[in-house]
């Protein structure tokens, strides 16, 4: 059973040949077959994937290495070189360049077949078996890039961190740093999307990956109408967002998208209120909906309430959205200076999360107020944004977080959010150090 579990293709001929090489008699499989745990006919099948995993890991490391060696030895090197290399790679007890180089050649063949996950797995194993530090670091970075392409972001982050710990060249290090930034941003947005979906009680109705792509401004690969509503609101196609939201009324969270899209297209009769807003998230969303339905001082108060409520939650992506909508409303009210403060905040929050569609919308709105937003294509971690500069200068001048928030009309928690970024960029640890690092 352990030999069968170690062969990921499920070729019965290969399993029998490897078992024979290890001195295991054919009748040894009978108890497992009779118990219904294993089938050995045209294919090797376990009753459940969990059974395969349990069997494989029941073997000790030396046993697994011996099994993989046997499987590799009986695999034809001309007709199936990739599987042979894979088994031999898991049979070796330590670094071995010859096997690592062979795995790297397997990667090229896997990529030509479109096998992104397989290519990433080959590269990761190749890096593990590489004895020379610089070559190992290069392969770790290549494995991280392949994992990123295959959608395995958390594993890619671990690999790129390991690569950066090695002796990369200046050019390779710059590329690795850029990949790490992209991965962290993507992971941050994924976490934000999950929190937003969970807060709205829609975990069973939406595809997280589709919604994630929508926040980035990428058309969903599935027919998820809620994700489409997010995308179309993000890029300003509110009529299409309204239609998509109406098709997704079975999804509780779609109320937030429908309210914005319907209000923007003049279909106020379609704006739905939350049934019973309970808690800070629901109260913040309801206040935002109320703001879309009202005008003047009443709308202003609702927008402020929405920001206050949402700032108490962990759903930062919806807080950024509240700042964006408030900024857009202030601009239409010809309150350009106030609008810039809200729009800067939303732009910085969306950019840090990687929500490209909404970041672009915020940047467009900011330009409409007469302010030129800093380009976002290559984030400069050593340069403070306009909003961060304002917060840092007021903190340097002795104002508390609530006082800064009142001055800029942002919440104390948002002030703290900006200060953390300021400290990281300026490489300081407290407000008392601001005076020596800030100019003007």
C-alpha positions, 0 to 999 in steps of 0.5 A, spaced: 500 500 500 505 504 501 508 503 494 501 504 491 501 511 495 507 513 493 506 513 485 502 519 484 499 517 477 496 510 479 500 505 474 499 498 476 504 495 472 509 500 475 507 499 482 507 491 481 514 492 478 517 496 484 514 492 489 517 486 486 524 490 486 523 491 493 521 483 495 514 484 496 510 479 494 503 480 489 499 477 494 501 482 500 496 487 496 490 482 498 488 484 505 487 491 502 483 489 496 479 485 500 477 490 505 475 495 500 481 500 501 485 499 495 483 497 487 488 494 483 486 493 476 487 498 470 488 503 475 491 504 482 485 507 486 484 508 494 477 508 497 479 516 499 485 521 498 485 521 505 487 513 505 492 514 500 495 520 505 495 516 511 498 510 508 504 514 505 505 518 511 505 511 515 512 509 512 518 512 515 523 517 511 528 511 510 522 507 507 519 512 503 526 514 500 527 506 498 520 506 495 521 512 491 528 509 489 525 503 486 519 507 483 524 511 479 528 505 477 523 501 474 520 508 470 522 508 463 527 514 462 525 515 455 518 515 455 517 518 462 523 522 464 519 527 469 516 521 473 523 518 474 526 524 476 521 526 481 521 519 484 529 519 484 529 526 487 524 524 493 529 518 494 535 522 495 537 523 502 541 530 501 543 535 496 545 533 489 546 537 483 545 532 478 538 530 480 536 538 481 539 539 474 534 534 471 528 537 475 530 543 472 529 540 465 523 537 467 520 544 469 521 546 462 517 540 459 512 541 464 511 549 462 511 547 455 505 543 457 501 548 461 503 544 467 504 550 472 503 547 478 507 541 476 513 546 474 512 549 481 513 543 484 519 541 480 523 547 481 521 547 489 524 540 489 530 542 485 532 548 490 531 543 496 536 539 492 541 544 490 548 544 494 551 551 491 548 557 495 547 562 489 544 557 485 540 554 490 537 562 491 536 563 484 532 556 483 528 558 490 526 565 486 524 561 480 520 556 484 517 562 488 515 565 481 512 559 478 508 558 485 505 565 484 503 563 476 500 557 479 496 561 484 499 558 490 501 565 493 502 563 501 507 558 498 510 563 493 511 568 499 515 563 503 520 561 497 521 568 495 523 569 503 528 563 502 531 566 496 532 573 499 536 570 504 541 567 499 546 570 495 542 573 489 545 578 485 543 585 485 538 585 479 535 578 482 534 581 488 530 587 486 526 582 482 525 578 488 523 584 492 518 586 487 515 579 487 515 579 494 511 586 494 506 583 489 505 577 493 504 581 500 499 585 496 495 580 493 495 576 500 492 582 503 487 583 498 485 576 499 484 577 506 480 583 506 475 580 501 474 574 505 473 579 511 468 583 507 464 576 504 464 573 511 461 580 514 456 580 509 454 573 511 455 571 503 460 565 504 456 560 501 454 564 495 460 567 492 466 565 489 472 568 493 477 568 487 472 571 482 471 577 487 478 578 488 479 578 481 473 583 481 477 588 486 483 588 482 479 590 476 480 583 472 473 580 469 471 574 473 472 567 470 466 564 472 459 567 472 459 570 478 454 576 478 456 579 485 463 579 482 461 582 476 457 587 480 463 589 484 468 589 478 463 594 474 462 599 480 469 599 481 471 601 473 465 606 473 460 602 469 454 603 474 449 600 469 452 594 468 453 593 475 446 594 477 444 589 472 449 584 475 447 586 482 439 584 480 441 577 478 445 576 484 439 578 489 440 571 492 447 573 495 446 578 501 452 582 500 450 584 493 445 589 497 452 594 497 453 593 490 446 594 488 445 600 492 451 604 489 449 602 482 442 604 482 443 610 486 448 612 480 444 610 475 438 614 478 434 608 480 433 610 487 427 605 487 431 599 487 436 601 493 435 596 498 436 597 505 439 592 510 433 588 513 436 589 521 442 592 521 446 589 527 453 591 529 458 596 526 459 593 519 451 593 518 450 600 521 456 602 517 453 599 510 446 602 512 449 609 513 452 609 506 446 606 503 442 612 507 447 617 504 446 615 497 439 616 498 439 623 501 442 630 500 446 636 503 447 636 510 443 629 511 448 625 506 454 628 509 452 626 516 450 619 513 457 619 510 461 621 516 457 615 520 459 610 515 466 611 516 465 612 524 462 605 524 466 601 519 472 604 522 471 600 528 471 593 524 476 589 521 473 590 514 478 595 511 476 594 504 469 597 505 472 603 510 476 605 504 470 604 499 466 609 504 472 614 504 471 614 496 464 615 496 464 620 501 470 624 497 466 623 490 460 626 493 464 632 496 467 633 489 460 634 486 458 638 492 464 643 490 468 642 496 474 640 493 479 640 499 475 636 503 474 631 497 481 631 496 482 628 504 477 623 503 480 621 496 487 620 498 485 616 504 481 611 499 487 611 494 492 609 499 488 604 502 486 601 496 493 601 493 496 598 499 491 592 498 492 591 491 484 593 489 486 596 482 480 597 480 477 602 485 484 605 486 484 607 479 477 610 480 480 614 486 485 616 482 481 619 477 476 622 482 482 625 485 485 628 479 478 631 478 479 635 484 485 638 481 490 634 484 495 630 481 496 623 484 502 620 485 503 614 480 502 607 483 505 603 478 512 602 482 510 604 489 516 608 492 517 605 500 521 611 502 517 616 499 511 619 504 504 620 500 501 627 501 496 624 506 502 621 510 506 627 510 500 631 513 499 626 518 506 626 520 507 633 520 501 634 525 504 628 529 510 632 529 507 638 531 504 635 538 497 633 536 494 627 538 491 622 534 483 624 535 486 631 534 489 629 527 483 626 525 478 632 527 483 636 523 483 632 517 476 628 518 479 621 518 478 617 524 483 616 530 484 609 527 486 611 520 491 616 523 494 610 526 494 606 520 498 612 516 503 613 522 505 606 522 506 606 514 510 613 516 514 609 521 516 603 516 518 608 511 522 613 515 525 607 519 523 610 526 519 607 532 516 613 535 513 620 534 518 623 538 523 621 532 519 625 527 522 632 528 529 629 526 527 626 519 521 631 517 523 637 513 519 643 513 
